Amino acid sequence: SEGTEATGAMTFIKMGSEEELDRERNITQYMNELLGGFCPHVMGYAKHGGLAAIWLSLADLSDGTPVGFADIVGELMMLRSLEPPAAQKLFKRVNSAVDFVSESLLSRLHAARSKRLFTFSVADEIGLCHDTPWGKSGVETSLHMSTAFLLEKLWRKAPGDGGLASSVRIHIKMLLGEDAAAADMLTFLDGHSLRLPNVCSHLLESHAKLAELRDATCHKHQLCFVHGDLHGDNIMVDTH
């Protein structure tokens, strides 16, 4: 009702195929064993006629007012200097979050790696070689890795056109403009020195380079869990 305020962790419901959500439920429960309260929890699960729904709770952080990591970095960038006390405080929170996620949480995932070794090409299985005649799409059921859905989002769904390189160019054009999409080097802010190679012309459109990358990443690998979609909006930071 009007004037009321919700407390505790945010909850939400996801719906989809029974196979997909059953797999997500099992992985989420296993992540709880590895990471404790620093990841979502399964509150409820129901299925009917091949469809399912899962009720999830986000991590219940200590003070009830967590802030997105990207928001903290954005606020820090707005200050344009590390001199003010407020900037020092924000910078300390950024460093603390990076250290905790990388040194504690991600190391727990790596520690849970498989004892078996599997021979495969990482570049091919994540879908980087999608455009080549011999390349995997990254979503075949027989693959060892399951992170190719990130690249699949680019070429399978609009504005993607079915090809990886061409879809990436479409996204670059939308974000940086038509001239940037056609350039060999990408620039991001006027007057800023950061320049990066255009991944399309330097890699995705070169079948020879993709073949080299495929061969260079074809070894015996141990499998472990990775986040798969780790970015600033997926990391919540409390006052501690």
N, C-alpha and C positions, 0 to 999 in steps of 0.2 A: 504494500500500500504506500501511498505518498508519504514521504518523510522518513521511511524506514531505511535502514542500512544493512546490507548483507555482511556477514562475518564469516571467517573461515576460508578454506580453499575454494577456488572456483571449480564447478563441476559442469560437464557437458555430455551429450549423448551423440554417438556416431552410429550410423546405420549403413548397411551394405550387405554383401553376400555372406552367407554363413561361413564359407571357407576362409575368406579374407579376414573377417573379424574374429574367428576362432583362433587363427594364427596370431593376430594382434593381441588377443587376450593372453595367450600362452607366453608370448614374448614380454608383455608388460609385467606379468606376474614374475617372470624370471628376473627382469630388471629390478623389481622390488627387492628380490633376494640379494642382488649385487650392490645396488645403490641406496637401499633404504628409502628414507622419505624424500629423497631429492629427485624423484621422478613421479609420473602419474600413477594412480592406484585404480584398480578395477573395483567399482562399487556395486555393479550389477551386470547381468548378462541374460539376454533372452533370444530365442530363435524360433522361427516358424516358417515352414514352406520354403526353405532354402535361403531365407533372409534372416538377418540377425541385427541386434542392437546391443551396444556396449555402453555402460554408464561409467564415465571416468572422472576422477578427481585430480586436479593438478596438485603439485607439491604444496603442502601447507607450511609456508615459511613462517618464521618465528613471530614477526611483528605485524603481520596482516597487511602490510603496505609495500609489497615488493615492486620494484621498478625494472623495466626491461633494460638489458645491457645496452642495446642500441640507443635508448633514450638518454642514458647516462653519458655515453660517448658524445651524443649530439649536443647535450647541454654543456659538456666540457669544451667542445669545438666552438660553441657560441662565445665562450669567454675569451678565446684567442690568446690566452696567456696562462701559464701555470703559477704566476705570482700571487694572485688573490688567494686568501684562505679558502674560499669556496671552491676554487679550482683544485687546490691541494687535496681537499676532502674528496672531491669527485675522482681525482686521479688515483687516490688511495683505494677507493671502492673498485675502480676498473682493474687495478693491479691485483687486488684481492680476489676478485671474481675469476680473472684469467688463471691465476695460480691454483685456485681451488678446483676449477673445472678440469684443467689440463693435468695437474699433479695428483688429484685425488679421484675424481669421478671417472675420467677417461682411462686412467691407469687401472682402475678396477675392471673395466670392460676388457682391457688388453690382458689382464691377468687370468681372465676366464677363457683364454684361447684353447682351441682344440689341441690335443696331443698328437693327432694324426697329421700327415703331410699330404697335400693334394697338388698335382701339377696342372697349371692352367695359366693363361695370359690375363693379367689384371685388366689391361687396357681394353682387350676384346670383350671381357665379361661385363664390364661396366657400360658398354655400348659406345665407346669412343670410335670404334671402327665400323659403326653402323652403315656408313655410306659406301664402304668398299664392297666389291662383289663377294668376298669371302667373310665379311664381318658379321658378327652376331648383333642382334638388335639389343641385347642386354636383358631381355625379358623372357627368354626361353626357360622352360621348367627344369632343365637339367643343369643349370648353372650353379656354381659354388657361391657366387656373390649375389647380393640382392639389393644393391644400391643404384642400379641403373635406372630406377624409376625417376630419378632426378633429371637425367638427360632425356628420358622418354617424354617428360612433360613438355620439353622444348619442341620435339618434332611431331608428336602424336596429336596434341591439342592445339587449336587455333590460338595465335596466328601461325603456328608451325605448319609447314607444308609437306611433311613426310620425310624430308631429308634433314640430317643433323646440321651440316654446315650452313645450308640455306636458311634453316629455321633460326640458327644463332645470329646470322646476319640480319634477319628480320627484327629480332629482339634488340640488337645493337642499334639499328636504324631507329627503332621506337624510343630508345633511351638517349642516344647521343646524336642522332640526326643522320641523314642520308650520306653526307660527305664522310662522316666517321666510319660508317659501315663499309665504305669502299676503300678506306685508307689501310695501309700496311701497319701503321702504328696508331694506337688509340690515345687520345687526350681526354681528360675528364673535366677539369676546371680551368677557365681562362687564367693565365698567369701562373698556373701551378706546374711544377717541373715533372710531375708523374706522367710517364708515357709507357704504355705496354704494347707488346706485339698483338696484332689482330689474330685471335686464335683461329679464325677461319682460313685466312691466307697462309698463316705460318704452320698450321697443323691439319685442320679438319679437311681441307681441300687437297691435301697432298697425300695420295695413297702410298707413295714411297715412304714418307715419314711415318705414316700410321703403321706400315708394315714393320719398320724398324722398332717402333714403340711396342707393337704387339710382341715381337721376338724378344725384345729387351726385358719385358715384364713376364715372360713365360718361364716360370721356375716352380720349384716345390714351395708351397705356402702353407703356413698354419692359419686356420680360420679363427676369427674372433668377432665379437659384436662391435659395430661402430654406430654412431648416432645417425648418420645418413643425411640429416638436415639441420646441422648445427650452425646457427647464425645468431646475430645479436638480438633478434626478437624472440628467440627460443631459450634465452638464458635470463632467468629472473633473479634479481639481486635484492636481498633485504639489507637492513641497516647493519647487520653483523658481517 
